[in-house]
Amino acid sequence: MLHIWMEQNVLFYGMIGAGILGILCMFMVDRFYGRAIRDVRRITEPKGKWTKEFLNQYQMRLTKEQEINNPEAFVRTQLARGKTLGIGIQKWKQGIGYSAVLCFLLILTAVYGTYRYEQAQLLRYEYVLTGAGIFALLLLMKQFMGFMNKEDMILDGLLDYMENTLPARKPVPDEQALKEQTREELIDKVTEGIRQTAASETKFSHMLTPEEEHIMREVIREYLI
């Protein structure tokens, strides 16, 4: 079977097909990122389906008052759900990697076939140069298109939008200060009750000196701790 494939140049065509598939996947990923970047620049009037869905998800969370604890993770999760031509963006990215791996495997298969069937060394070099050239082309194109930079641009733009539209958080009261305030209010009530009780028994007993009142408050505070 391998000998027939080599005679009919199936391995050559397979390498070329893998290269075309990888380039197609790259253009699909680049198309998605390009559209998303354009939408981020006109965030109030997006045209892309994914950007509209992202804004709907975000507005729905704001309406339901669901706090987004990690905005970056939220954006990346939504970004991973993006689609082009009905196929997820992650599938297109995997297609690039699979194409490169397929091309490399075809190179190994071709080299093995040239040794097994004792074919000319020139043919072996042709297989290696063709496959290596396609493999290198895929890697260089992926690097040239700068998918990571484009993803960061989308991420930064959406995070800025979320930061500017998030409602102001209500200040969380200091629990310790709240307890202290409650304790002081209770001390005031107890002190006032003691003062009124003393005043009802004698005409002058309610006239406590500041030092005596301070001591009384400290005693009450010790019991409340």
Secondary structure in CASP SS format (residue, H / E / C, confidence):
PFRMAT SS
TARGET T0000
AUTHOR 0000-0000-0000
METHOD secondary structure of the structure
MODEL  1
M C 1.00
L H 1.00
H H 1.00
I H 1.00
W H 1.00
M H 1.00
E H 1.00
Q C 1.00
N C 1.00
V H 1.00
L H 1.00
F H 1.00
Y H 1.00
G H 1.00
M H 1.00
I H 1.00
G H 1.00
A H 1.00
G H 1.00
I H 1.00
L H 1.00
G H 1.00
I H 1.00
L H 1.00
C H 1.00
M H 1.00
F H 1.00
M H 1.00
V H 1.00
D H 1.00
R H 1.00
F H 1.00
Y H 1.00
G H 1.00
R H 1.00
A H 1.00
I H 1.00
R H 1.00
D H 1.00
V H 1.00
R H 1.00
R C 1.00
I C 1.00
T C 1.00
E C 1.00
P C 1.00
K C 1.00
G C 1.00
K H 1.00
W H 1.00
T H 1.00
K H 1.00
E H 1.00
F H 1.00
L H 1.00
N H 1.00
Q H 1.00
Y H 1.00
Q H 1.00
M H 1.00
R H 1.00
L H 1.00
T H 1.00
K C 1.00
E C 1.00
Q C 1.00
E C 1.00
I C 1.00
N C 1.00
N C 1.00
P H 1.00
E H 1.00
A H 1.00
F H 1.00
V H 1.00
R H 1.00
T H 1.00
Q H 1.00
L H 1.00
A H 1.00
R C 1.00
G C 1.00
K E 1.00
T E 1.00
L C 1.00
G C 1.00
I E 1.00
G E 1.00
I H 1.00
Q H 1.00
K H 1.00
W H 1.00
K H 1.00
Q H 1.00
G H 1.00
I H 1.00
G H 1.00
Y H 1.00
S H 1.00
A H 1.00
V H 1.00
L H 1.00
C H 1.00
F H 1.00
L H 1.00
L H 1.00
I H 1.00
L H 1.00
T H 1.00
A H 1.00
V H 1.00
Y H 1.00
G H 1.00
T H 1.00
Y H 1.00
R H 1.00
Y C 1.00
E C 1.00
Q C 1.00
A C 1.00
Q H 1.00
L H 1.00
L H 1.00
R H 1.00
Y H 1.00
E H 1.00
Y H 1.00
V H 1.00
L H 1.00
T H 1.00
G H 1.00
A H 1.00
G H 1.00
I H 1.00
F H 1.00
A H 1.00
L H 1.00
L H 1.00
L H 1.00
L H 1.00
M H 1.00
K H 1.00
Q H 1.00
F H 1.00
M H 1.00
G C 1.00
F H 1.00
M H 1.00
N H 1.00
K H 1.00
E H 1.00
D H 1.00
M H 1.00
I H 1.00
L H 1.00
D H 1.00
G H 1.00
L H 1.00
L H 1.00
D H 1.00
Y H 1.00
M H 1.00
E H 1.00
N H 1.00
T H 1.00
L C 1.00
P C 1.00
A C 1.00
R C 1.00
K C 1.00
P C 1.00
V C 1.00
P C 1.00
D C 1.00
E H 1.00
Q H 1.00
A H 1.00
L H 1.00
K H 1.00
E H 1.00
Q H 1.00
T H 1.00
R H 1.00
E H 1.00
E H 1.00
L H 1.00
I H 1.00
D H 1.00
K H 1.00
V H 1.00
T H 1.00
E H 1.00
G H 1.00
I H 1.00
R H 1.00
Q H 1.00
T H 1.00
A H 1.00
A H 1.00
S H 1.00
E H 1.00
T C 1.00
K C 1.00
F C 1.00
S C 1.00
H C 1.00
M C 1.00
L C 1.00
T C 1.00
P H 1.00
E H 1.00
E H 1.00
E H 1.00
H H 1.00
I H 1.00
M H 1.00
R H 1.00
E H 1.00
V H 1.00
I H 1.00
R H 1.00
E H 1.00
Y H 1.00
L H 1.00
I C 1.00
END
